[in-house]
Amino acid sequence: MADHETWVLVEDFAYGIGMGGTIRFLVERSTVDYDLHRVSCDEGLGNGPREVCTFTQPAAGPVQWRRAWDGDAMSPRIERDARAIAQR
C-alpha cells in the first residue's frame, strides 16, 4: 500500500464470539484506488483496530489476509460480509 493511502469508513459489522465478547469489523475504502478495501477489527480491548485483510471489489485477485486471519474459520464469513458492504 502506498504511504499516501487514505481510508474512509464505509460501514462496520460485529460478530459475537461467546461469553459476551464481540469483535467489531470496519470496512474501509481507499481514496486512492476506489476498488481497494480494507477490513480492520477491534476487539474492544483498548488496542484499537488492527488490519485483517485487503481486497478489491469487484474481485480482481485473492484477498490478502494478515497472517493471524489467513485460514481462520471466520475468514469466509468476514469476506462475504465485507464484500456485501463494499458493493453498496
N, C-alpha and C positions, 0 to 999 in steps of 0.2 A: 504494500500500500504506500502511496505517496505521502510524504511528510505534510503536504498541504491538504490532505483529505479532510473534509468536514462532513460530519454525520448529523442527520436530522431524525429525530424520533418519529416513526410512523405510527406505531401502536405497541402495546405490550400485552402479555398474557401471563398467566400463572398456573402452576401445577401444584397440587397438594402432594407432599412426599411422605405422609404418615406422621403420626404423633403430633399433629397440629402444625407441622412445618410446611412451608411453601417456598417455592423458587419462582421468582419473577423473571420473565424473559422480555427483553427490549428488542424490537425490530427497528433498525435504523437504515436510512437510505443515504448513500453518498451524494454530495452536491457536485462532485467532480464527474462521477460516472453514474447516471441515474439508474442504470440496471444493476449496480452493485449494492448489495445489502449486507448488513452485519447483524448478528444476534449476540447479545450480551446477557449475562444472568446476574441476578443479585439475590443472594440467599438471606439477606436481612441480618447479616452478622456484623455489619459495620465495615466490611471490606470494600464496599462499593461494587459496581458492575464489573464483571470480567468477561472477556470475549469468549464466545462459544464457537462461532463459525462465521464464515463469509460465503456468500453465494450470489449468483446472478439470476435475475428474474426479468425476462424469461430465461430459462436454464440454458447456459452456453458452455457448461462444463460441470465437473463434480463439485460438490460442497467441500469447502476447505475447513475441516474440523480441527479444533485445537486438540492436542494430544489427550487431555483428560476426557474429552467428549467423543473422540473417534471410536466408534463401535459401542458406545453406551446404549443401553436398552431404550432410553428415552429419545435418542437421536432421530429416529424416523418420525416420531410424533412432533418433535421440535421443528424439523424441516417442513413437515406438512403444514403445521400451523403458521410458521413464519412465511412460507410461500403464499398461503392464502391471504395473509395481511399484505405482503408485498405486491400482490396483484391488484389491490384496491386503488 
